[in-house]
Amino acid sequence: MALVGIDSLTGERIEGWDVVSHALADALSTPVGEYVLARDYGIAIEGLLDRPANAPFLLDALIACAETIETIVHLETGEPLVRFDGLAIEGLDAQGNGLIRAQVGWIETGETKSLEISL
């Protein structure tokens, strides 16, 4: 079944991997509980706010990202769209700014894709 969606920023039609990457970006930037009709949707960041950027924080941030990535499913079938393959943190500064690079396998094609998530 072909994936078709709408880009929330432009309103344009998107297809295939663009739908998946859009869903991942949305889930990873939405705190759990923000959507009234989908309280479990999003990333669990409540325990990550206002913490120092140390090793325990980084581990918790990586776990939250990995758990969120694993929840991305096809809305009609409920089947997973991606397989979580790995995460890496790059360029983290003292203020906690940095980049998380996620590796995911797109289940539909078997391709490995890379996503960048800003902290």
C-alpha positions in Angstrom: 0.0 0.0 0.0 1.5 3.3 -1.1 2.0 5.9 1.6 0.5 9.3 0.9 0.2 12.3 3.2 0.2 16.0 3.6 3.2 18.1 4.6 2.1 20.0 7.7 4.3 23.0 6.8 3.5 23.5 3.1 0.2 21.6 2.7 1.7 19.8 -0.3 1.1 16.1 -1.0 3.9 13.8 0.0 4.6 10.2 -0.7 6.7 7.2 0.4 9.8 8.0 2.5 8.7 11.7 2.8 5.6 10.5 4.7 7.7 8.3 7.1 10.3 11.0 7.7 7.6 13.6 8.3 5.9 11.2 10.9 9.2 10.6 12.6 10.0 14.3 12.8 6.5 15.1 14.2 6.7 12.3 16.8 10.2 13.3 17.9 9.1 17.0 18.3 5.8 16.4 20.1 5.8 15.9 23.8 3.7 13.0 25.1 0.3 14.2 26.1 0.2 17.2 23.8 -2.4 15.7 21.4 -5.8 15.4 23.1 -7.0 12.4 21.2 -3.7 10.6 21.2 -2.2 11.1 24.7 0.4 8.4 24.2 1.8 9.9 20.9 5.1 11.7 20.9 8.4 11.7 22.8 8.6 11.4 26.6 10.7 14.5 27.4 9.3 15.6 30.7 12.2 14.0 32.6 14.8 15.5 30.3 14.0 19.2 30.7 16.3 21.4 32.7 18.9 18.7 33.2 22.7 19.0 32.7 24.0 17.6 29.5 25.9 14.7 31.1 26.2 11.0 30.4 22.9 10.0 32.2 21.0 12.7 30.3 22.4 11.6 27.0 21.5 8.0 27.7 17.9 9.0 28.7 17.6 11.2 25.6 18.7 8.3 23.3 16.3 5.9 25.0 13.4 8.4 24.6 14.3 8.8 20.9 14.6 5.1 20.3 11.3 4.3 22.0 9.5 7.0 20.0 11.0 5.8 16.7 9.7 2.3 17.5 6.1 3.6 17.8 5.8 4.9 14.2 3.1 2.7 12.5 1.0 2.8 9.4 -2.3 4.5 10.4 -4.5 2.1 8.5 -2.8 -1.2 9.1 -1.0 -0.6 12.4 2.1 -2.2 10.9 5.5 -0.7 11.8 7.0 1.6 9.2 10.5 1.6 10.4 13.0 -0.5 12.3 15.3 1.2 14.8 18.9 0.5 13.9 20.9 3.0 16.0 21.6 6.5 17.4 24.7 8.7 17.7 25.1 12.1 19.4 27.2 14.7 17.6 28.4 18.2 18.6 26.9 18.4 22.1 27.8 21.7 23.9 27.5 22.8 27.5 24.1 24.2 26.9 22.8 20.8 25.7 22.6 21.9 22.0 23.7 19.2 19.6 22.5 16.7 17.1 21.2 13.1 17.4 21.7 11.1 14.2 19.2 8.2 14.0 19.6 5.2 11.7 16.3 3.5 10.8 15.4 0.7 8.4 12.4 1.5 6.2 10.5 -1.7 6.3 8.7 -1.2 3.0 12.0 -1.2 1.0 14.6 -2.6 3.4 16.7 0.6 2.9 18.6 2.1 5.8 17.9 5.8 6.2 19.5 8.5 8.4 17.6 11.2 10.3 19.0 14.2 12.1 17.3 15.3 15.3 18.3 18.7 16.9 18.6 18.8 20.6 
